[in-house]
Amino acid sequence: MGMAEAAVRKGRKFDQVLDGARTVFMADGFEGASVDEIARVASVSKATLYSYFPDKRLLFLEVAQRECSRQAREGLDRIDMAGPPRSVLGQAGRHFLKFLTSRFGQQIFRICVAESDRFPELGQQFYNSGPAVMRAEISAYLETAIARGELQIEDVGLAADQFGELCKADVWPRLIFGVSKSVSDAEIDRVVDGALETFMARYGT
């Protein structure tokens, strides 16, 4: 059992606490969210909340894992995976980049990095809950597009990773290093469209 697993205890009101925490974290962010407010919104006592999550960071990361999983599935469910690569990858890239560059997405990343020494398994759990789901679905789609003769790819896993990295170009480093505070829809369109052109130039038939 890892440190994070040992520190978090589940009980009858566990999901209730997570629902309340998600509401507060999404509204106020990690720093702005108080334990008092989370307990109030979740309709539980602070003692109950602390019995499940003795550290606010553990609570945030549990919420983050669920949110990432939800976002990944929700985004993929909206896409017609039978469509051509430009349509499917364009939609997937926009959904991915919008979540990644959101305030919540940035906070998840920063806390996973900050807590990696104390709770090294949290990064893996976070990755498995969202990014790995998206990577697997994109890889499966690429295989289908290859079979239809629309793409020519030897290493599908690498190609899926490359597309994800191309979608982070420019805007993600600026956000992480504090050069920019936010990203507009126009910027997201510019980066994803550029990623798509580069990807198709390399792998399109």
Backbone bond lengths (Angstrom), bond angles and torsions (degrees), N, CA, C in turn:
res aa  C-N    CA-C-N  psi(-1)  N-CA   C-N-CA  omega(-1)  CA-C   N-CA-C  phi
1 M - - - 1.472 - - 1.521 109.52 -
2 G 1.356 117.15 130.81 1.450 121.34 -179.52 1.512 111.30 -78.28
3 M 1.318 114.84 170.59 1.469 120.16 -178.42 1.515 111.87 -61.48
4 A 1.349 116.16 -42.54 1.463 119.27 -178.69 1.514 111.05 -66.01
5 E 1.348 116.18 -40.57 1.455 119.69 -179.36 1.531 110.76 -65.04
6 A 1.340 115.10 -37.46 1.460 118.77 -179.85 1.513 111.84 -69.81
7 A 1.334 116.56 -29.25 1.457 120.66 -175.15 1.524 112.22 -82.01
8 V 1.314 118.07 -23.89 1.464 122.12 -177.17 1.518 109.48 -100.01
9 R 1.341 116.49 126.71 1.467 121.02 179.38 1.526 108.85 -115.85
10 K 1.319 117.03 132.22 1.457 121.37 -179.74 1.518 110.12 -93.83
11 G 1.331 115.12 152.21 1.449 121.37 179.84 1.516 110.79 -161.10
12 R 1.320 116.41 -170.43 1.464 122.13 -173.36 1.523 112.75 -60.74
13 K 1.326 117.59 -34.35 1.461 120.84 -176.55 1.531 112.79 -103.40
14 F 1.309 115.94 17.40 1.466 120.89 -177.33 1.528 111.58 -58.51
15 D 1.328 117.44 -51.50 1.466 121.02 -179.34 1.526 111.41 -65.68
16 Q 1.303 116.27 -33.87 1.461 121.73 177.91 1.535 110.19 -62.44
17 V 1.322 116.06 -43.05 1.460 121.16 177.34 1.528 110.26 -63.42
18 L 1.333 116.84 -43.52 1.465 120.43 -179.33 1.523 111.83 -64.48
19 D 1.322 117.58 -39.86 1.467 120.34 178.45 1.525 111.00 -63.18
20 G 1.327 116.21 -43.47 1.459 119.48 177.89 1.511 111.95 -65.45
21 A 1.329 116.75 -41.38 1.457 121.03 179.85 1.524 111.23 -64.64
22 R 1.328 116.84 -39.94 1.463 119.61 178.97 1.522 110.58 -60.70
23 T 1.330 116.59 -44.11 1.465 120.57 179.68 1.529 111.19 -59.11
24 V 1.318 116.68 -44.91 1.463 121.13 -177.25 1.525 111.10 -72.56
25 F 1.316 117.61 -44.59 1.464 120.24 -179.72 1.525 111.65 -62.76
26 M 1.323 117.02 -40.88 1.455 120.28 -179.88 1.530 111.50 -66.72
27 A 1.327 116.45 -30.15 1.465 120.44 -179.43 1.528 112.34 -85.11
28 D 1.338 116.98 -41.05 1.462 120.80 -170.28 1.521 114.62 -113.10
29 G 1.329 117.71 -7.95 1.454 119.37 -175.99 1.521 111.27 77.12
30 F 1.333 115.78 174.66 1.460 119.80 -177.56 1.524 112.01 -67.03
31 E 1.311 116.51 -50.50 1.465 120.28 -176.54 1.523 111.73 -65.82
32 G 1.332 116.77 -38.44 1.455 120.35 -175.90 1.518 114.53 -79.40
33 A 1.321 116.66 -15.75 1.473 120.44 -177.81 1.523 110.28 -79.92
34 S 1.321 116.52 126.96 1.460 120.65 176.90 1.519 109.92 -101.59
35 V 1.320 115.17 150.58 1.468 120.20 177.96 1.523 109.94 -62.98
36 D 1.334 117.24 -36.65 1.466 120.64 178.30 1.528 110.97 -59.80
37 E 1.343 116.25 -43.72 1.460 120.04 -178.50 1.521 111.08 -69.24
38 I 1.320 116.81 -39.29 1.467 119.86 178.18 1.526 110.61 -62.26
39 A 1.335 116.55 -44.62 1.465 120.60 178.92 1.526 110.65 -62.14
40 R 1.334 116.28 -40.48 1.477 120.44 -179.26 1.530 110.64 -64.50
41 V 1.332 116.55 -48.89 1.467 120.38 -178.23 1.527 110.95 -65.87
42 A 1.329 116.78 -35.14 1.465 120.69 179.44 1.525 112.96 -80.05
43 S 1.333 116.25 -7.66 1.471 121.80 -178.91 1.532 111.80 58.79
44 V 1.337 114.93 44.80 1.466 120.31 174.83 1.524 108.13 -133.24
45 S 1.307 116.67 164.94 1.457 120.67 176.07 1.527 109.37 -79.32
46 K 1.341 115.88 159.64 1.460 119.22 176.21 1.529 110.62 -62.79
47 A 1.322 116.19 -33.17 1.461 119.66 179.11 1.525 111.04 -63.01
48 T 1.345 116.28 -40.39 1.458 120.70 177.60 1.522 110.71 -64.97
49 L 1.327 115.48 -44.73 1.465 120.19 -179.95 1.529 110.31 -59.86
50 Y 1.338 116.37 -47.48 1.461 120.05 -178.06 1.534 112.08 -69.05
51 S 1.332 116.43 -24.93 1.466 118.23 178.15 1.530 110.94 -68.68
52 Y 1.341 116.30 -27.50 1.458 120.83 177.16 1.524 111.75 -89.39
53 F 1.338 115.86 -43.03 1.458 121.76 -175.38 1.525 109.93 -132.26
54 P 1.317 118.53 96.30 1.463 120.90 -179.00 1.522 113.52 -70.94
55 D 1.334 117.59 -10.01 1.461 121.78 -178.21 1.532 108.30 -134.11
56 K 1.333 116.81 131.14 1.466 120.42 -178.77 1.523 111.49 -60.98
57 R 1.325 116.86 -30.47 1.461 119.91 179.58 1.523 111.78 -65.97
58 L 1.331 116.21 -37.17 1.460 119.56 176.86 1.528 111.13 -65.15
59 L 1.319 115.97 -38.61 1.460 120.79 177.75 1.524 110.12 -64.80
60 F 1.330 116.06 -44.55 1.469 120.05 179.68 1.525 110.37 -61.05
61 L 1.313 117.48 -44.21 1.454 120.25 -177.48 1.526 112.20 -68.66
62 E 1.331 117.25 -32.13 1.466 120.02 175.09 1.525 110.25 -66.47
63 V 1.335 115.54 -42.98 1.464 120.36 175.85 1.526 109.90 -62.67
64 A 1.337 116.30 -41.93 1.455 121.27 -178.60 1.525 111.86 -61.33
65 Q 1.323 116.60 -43.14 1.460 120.47 179.11 1.527 110.68 -59.75
66 R 1.315 116.09 -46.26 1.467 120.11 -179.86 1.522 111.53 -65.80
67 E 1.332 115.99 -39.90 1.462 120.02 -179.32 1.522 110.50 -67.36
68 C 1.312 117.29 -41.19 1.464 120.69 178.66 1.526 111.02 -63.00
69 S 1.313 116.00 -43.42 1.452 120.26 178.14 1.529 110.71 -62.48
70 R 1.333 116.11 -42.75 1.463 120.75 179.54 1.525 110.90 -64.63
71 Q 1.323 116.35 -44.91 1.461 121.07 -179.16 1.525 110.88 -62.99
72 A 1.326 116.46 -42.96 1.454 120.14 -179.28 1.519 111.20 -61.76
73 R 1.338 116.21 -47.63 1.456 120.34 -177.77 1.531 110.96 -68.65
74 E 1.332 115.85 -41.20 1.462 120.68 -178.93 1.522 110.36 -63.36
75 G 1.327 116.33 -44.07 1.460 120.38 -179.92 1.511 111.70 -63.75
76 L 1.315 117.13 -44.02 1.455 121.05 -178.75 1.522 111.66 -68.45
77 D 1.329 116.95 -36.09 1.463 120.59 -179.40 1.524 112.33 -66.09
78 R 1.327 116.94 -23.53 1.467 120.96 -179.40 1.528 112.54 -82.43
79 I 1.315 116.69 -12.56 1.461 120.83 -174.28 1.526 110.15 -98.34
80 D 1.330 116.04 134.15 1.463 120.81 173.43 1.522 107.56 -78.28
81 M 1.332 116.10 98.23 1.454 120.44 -174.37 1.527 112.60 -70.98
82 A 1.333 117.52 -1.51 1.465 120.50 175.84 1.527 110.69 -90.85
83 G 1.333 117.23 -3.54 1.457 121.53 -177.27 1.518 113.20 -74.57
84 P 1.336 117.31 174.15 1.463 121.90 179.09 1.522 110.98 -72.72
85 P 1.345 117.66 159.96 1.467 121.21 -176.06 1.524 115.06 -54.36
86 R 1.303 118.04 -42.66 1.466 119.10 -177.66 1.528 111.44 -61.54
87 S 1.301 117.63 -37.36 1.457 121.22 -179.73 1.532 110.82 -74.27
88 V 1.321 116.68 -50.81 1.466 121.34 -175.84 1.522 111.03 -65.40
89 L 1.316 117.39 -49.60 1.465 120.76 -177.97 1.524 111.51 -68.44
90 G 1.317 117.13 -34.58 1.463 120.12 177.34 1.522 111.82 -62.89
91 Q 1.331 116.53 -45.27 1.465 120.76 178.38 1.528 111.24 -65.80
92 A 1.333 116.23 -44.83 1.464 120.36 -179.79 1.531 110.72 -62.88
93 G 1.320 116.74 -42.28 1.462 120.87 -179.99 1.518 112.49 -63.44
94 R 1.319 117.50 -40.77 1.469 120.56 179.10 1.526 111.49 -66.86
95 H 1.316 116.29 -42.58 1.463 119.41 178.87 1.524 110.31 -63.10
96 F 1.304 117.04 -45.19 1.461 123.12 -179.54 1.528 110.80 -60.58
97 L 1.321 116.80 -48.21 1.459 119.82 -175.42 1.528 112.06 -71.64
98 K 1.317 117.73 -34.35 1.469 119.82 178.44 1.517 110.90 -64.49
99 F 1.333 117.01 -41.11 1.460 119.10 178.59 1.523 110.93 -70.40
100 L 1.324 116.54 -43.23 1.462 120.92 -177.73 1.519 111.68 -61.22
101 T 1.329 117.05 -37.64 1.461 120.64 -176.54 1.525 113.61 -92.38
102 S 1.325 117.07 0.03 1.462 119.60 175.61 1.519 109.30 -69.95
103 R 1.317 117.02 161.09 1.463 120.16 179.06 1.525 110.44 -59.19
104 F 1.316 116.95 -41.64 1.455 121.57 179.80 1.532 110.61 -63.18
105 G 1.334 116.33 -44.45 1.454 120.44 179.78 1.518 112.52 -61.60
106 Q 1.329 116.61 -40.96 1.466 120.63 178.15 1.527 111.62 -66.20
107 Q 1.323 116.32 -39.52 1.465 119.80 179.88 1.532 111.16 -65.12
108 I 1.327 116.37 -39.99 1.458 120.14 177.10 1.524 109.89 -57.78
109 F 1.321 115.81 -48.95 1.462 120.39 -177.91 1.521 111.30 -60.91
110 R 1.315 117.17 -47.29 1.466 121.00 -175.90 1.533 111.25 -64.63
111 I 1.321 116.95 -40.39 1.466 119.56 -178.21 1.530 110.56 -72.19
112 C 1.318 118.06 -37.64 1.465 120.01 176.72 1.525 110.23 -60.66
113 V 1.335 116.77 -40.81 1.461 120.36 178.69 1.526 110.37 -68.08
114 A 1.339 116.38 -44.81 1.470 120.49 -177.55 1.519 112.45 -64.51
115 E 1.335 116.81 -33.11 1.463 120.67 -176.04 1.528 113.34 -97.20
116 S 1.337 117.69 6.94 1.462 120.46 -173.78 1.525 113.16 -63.58
117 D 1.327 117.56 -30.61 1.466 119.71 178.96 1.529 111.43 -73.64
118 R 1.348 116.53 -44.05 1.473 120.30 -178.20 1.522 111.42 -73.40
119 F 1.339 116.07 -41.82 1.466 120.74 -175.67 1.537 109.34 -129.81
120 P 1.323 118.35 73.58 1.465 120.45 -175.44 1.526 113.85 -61.32
121 E 1.327 117.75 -23.80 1.466 119.85 -178.77 1.522 112.93 -76.14
122 L 1.343 117.14 -16.41 1.461 119.38 -176.91 1.527 111.73 -65.93
123 G 1.332 116.76 -38.54 1.450 119.54 178.32 1.517 111.79 -61.27
124 Q 1.328 116.30 -41.63 1.459 120.96 178.72 1.521 110.67 -65.60
125 Q 1.335 116.49 -41.62 1.462 120.24 179.48 1.529 110.94 -64.15
126 F 1.321 115.57 -41.98 1.466 119.92 178.70 1.525 110.32 -63.71
127 Y 1.334 116.55 -44.68 1.464 121.09 -179.60 1.525 110.53 -60.43
128 N 1.334 116.26 -43.65 1.461 120.55 -178.43 1.522 112.48 -65.52
129 S 1.337 116.38 -30.62 1.458 119.99 -174.30 1.520 113.86 -76.85
130 G 1.328 117.96 -26.10 1.460 119.89 -176.12 1.510 114.05 -134.15
131 P 1.335 118.60 -67.95 1.471 120.65 -177.71 1.523 113.92 -55.76
132 A 1.321 117.42 -40.19 1.465 119.75 -179.03 1.531 111.15 -68.00
133 V 1.329 116.70 -34.28 1.467 120.79 177.40 1.524 110.00 -64.16
134 M 1.345 115.63 -47.13 1.465 120.82 179.50 1.528 110.69 -62.80
135 R 1.323 116.79 -42.63 1.469 120.95 -179.17 1.527 110.44 -62.05
136 A 1.323 116.66 -43.99 1.461 120.42 -178.82 1.525 111.47 -64.22
137 E 1.333 116.56 -41.52 1.467 120.44 -179.02 1.528 111.02 -68.87
138 I 1.335 116.74 -40.96 1.464 119.84 178.16 1.523 110.28 -65.37
139 S 1.335 116.80 -40.62 1.470 120.31 177.82 1.527 110.83 -60.95
140 A 1.326 116.07 -43.31 1.464 120.13 179.04 1.525 110.50 -63.04
141 Y 1.344 116.02 -40.34 1.466 118.88 178.56 1.525 110.44 -64.69
142 L 1.321 117.48 -43.07 1.469 120.77 -179.79 1.521 110.28 -59.40
143 E 1.319 117.15 -39.23 1.473 120.61 177.69 1.526 110.57 -60.49
144 T 1.335 114.96 -41.45 1.466 119.43 179.26 1.525 111.20 -65.41
145 A 1.341 116.40 -43.13 1.462 121.01 179.97 1.530 110.99 -65.94
146 I 1.319 116.67 -33.88 1.466 120.60 176.14 1.524 109.91 -64.46
147 A 1.333 115.91 -43.73 1.466 120.86 -179.63 1.528 111.22 -63.57
148 R 1.335 116.63 -29.84 1.473 120.18 178.59 1.522 112.11 -83.60
149 G 1.318 117.37 -3.85 1.455 120.93 180.00 1.512 114.24 82.31
150 E 1.327 117.67 14.55 1.472 121.08 -177.47 1.525 112.59 -89.82
151 L 1.330 116.83 -22.91 1.456 122.27 179.19 1.518 109.44 -134.70
152 Q 1.336 116.02 154.52 1.455 121.51 176.23 1.531 107.28 -129.04
153 I 1.344 116.13 103.47 1.463 121.87 -173.55 1.520 109.31 -134.88
154 E 1.327 116.69 133.00 1.461 120.78 176.78 1.531 111.34 -90.54
155 D 1.314 117.75 -44.20 1.466 122.48 -179.18 1.529 108.79 -112.38
156 V 1.331 116.49 94.31 1.462 121.75 -173.52 1.530 111.68 -65.63
157 G 1.338 116.74 -42.24 1.461 119.76 179.40 1.516 111.90 -60.68
158 L 1.314 116.61 -43.34 1.464 120.72 178.01 1.523 110.84 -63.83
159 A 1.318 116.98 -41.92 1.464 120.75 -180.00 1.530 111.03 -62.37
160 A 1.338 116.65 -41.24 1.469 120.34 177.86 1.523 110.46 -62.30
161 D 1.332 116.48 -43.06 1.467 120.54 177.78 1.520 111.09 -64.40
162 Q 1.320 117.02 -40.55 1.460 120.80 -179.75 1.530 111.15 -62.52
163 F 1.324 116.19 -41.31 1.458 118.12 179.67 1.523 110.80 -63.88
164 G 1.342 116.79 -42.06 1.458 120.15 177.75 1.518 112.11 -60.64
165 E 1.331 117.18 -41.49 1.461 120.52 179.63 1.521 111.31 -69.10
166 L 1.315 117.41 -38.21 1.468 120.51 177.53 1.535 111.17 -61.42
167 C 1.325 115.75 -33.93 1.466 120.20 -179.67 1.527 112.43 -72.80
168 K 1.317 117.98 -12.31 1.467 121.73 179.25 1.530 112.05 -97.86
169 A 1.319 117.17 -5.05 1.463 121.28 -173.72 1.527 111.66 -56.15
170 D 1.318 115.25 138.90 1.459 123.80 175.39 1.526 113.88 72.20
171 V 1.338 118.17 -62.23 1.466 119.79 -171.30 1.531 112.89 -71.23
172 W 1.325 118.19 -39.38 1.469 120.76 -176.37 1.534 111.89 -66.83
173 P 1.327 119.93 -49.02 1.471 118.50 177.71 1.528 112.46 -59.62
174 R 1.320 117.31 -38.78 1.472 119.74 -179.49 1.518 111.46 -64.52
175 L 1.328 117.07 -37.12 1.466 120.23 178.37 1.529 111.18 -69.48
176 I 1.319 116.37 -47.23 1.461 120.97 -175.87 1.526 111.72 -63.32
177 F 1.326 117.12 -36.12 1.462 120.29 -178.80 1.524 112.75 -92.10
178 G 1.327 116.60 5.95 1.450 120.65 174.60 1.511 115.19 76.97
179 V 1.332 117.33 12.43 1.468 120.44 178.13 1.527 109.70 -70.59
180 S 1.329 116.61 -37.52 1.464 122.65 176.08 1.516 109.00 -119.28
181 K 1.322 116.68 151.09 1.465 121.56 178.54 1.518 112.69 -98.99
182 S 1.330 116.81 -23.32 1.460 120.80 -178.03 1.526 109.22 -154.90
183 V 1.314 115.48 168.63 1.460 121.78 179.89 1.525 108.43 -128.91
184 S 1.314 116.85 131.28 1.468 120.96 -178.70 1.528 110.35 -84.64
185 D 1.326 115.45 163.09 1.463 120.17 176.62 1.525 110.68 -61.44
186 A 1.347 116.08 -35.42 1.469 120.19 179.51 1.531 110.54 -63.71
187 E 1.327 116.78 -39.53 1.465 120.35 178.15 1.524 111.10 -66.93
188 I 1.331 116.15 -40.04 1.461 120.06 177.93 1.527 110.24 -62.82
189 D 1.323 116.83 -43.64 1.462 120.64 177.76 1.533 110.63 -60.52
190 R 1.333 116.61 -43.05 1.467 120.86 -179.12 1.521 111.15 -60.96
191 V 1.326 116.40 -46.58 1.464 120.28 -176.85 1.527 111.12 -69.16
192 V 1.328 117.42 -45.23 1.467 120.26 -177.89 1.525 110.65 -67.86
193 D 1.332 117.13 -40.26 1.469 119.32 177.35 1.526 110.69 -62.16
194 G 1.338 116.37 -39.69 1.460 119.73 177.19 1.517 112.14 -66.30
195 A 1.334 115.70 -39.84 1.461 120.33 177.80 1.526 110.62 -62.10
196 L 1.316 115.18 -41.71 1.460 120.42 -178.55 1.530 111.10 -65.34
197 E 1.336 116.47 -42.64 1.464 120.12 179.22 1.524 110.79 -63.04
198 T 1.326 116.28 -43.34 1.462 120.45 179.45 1.522 111.14 -64.67
199 F 1.333 116.02 -44.79 1.463 121.32 -178.93 1.530 110.90 -62.36
200 M 1.324 116.85 -45.31 1.456 121.07 -177.53 1.531 111.33 -70.37
201 A 1.335 116.42 -32.05 1.465 119.33 176.63 1.523 110.86 -64.85
202 R 1.331 116.13 -32.33 1.470 120.91 -179.77 1.527 111.51 -84.03
203 Y 1.330 117.83 -41.74 1.460 120.24 -169.84 1.532 115.00 -115.09
204 G 1.316 118.56 -9.07 1.454 119.80 -179.40 1.512 111.68 -70.18
205 T 1.319 116.80 150.43 1.462 120.32 -179.70 1.520 110.35 -91.49
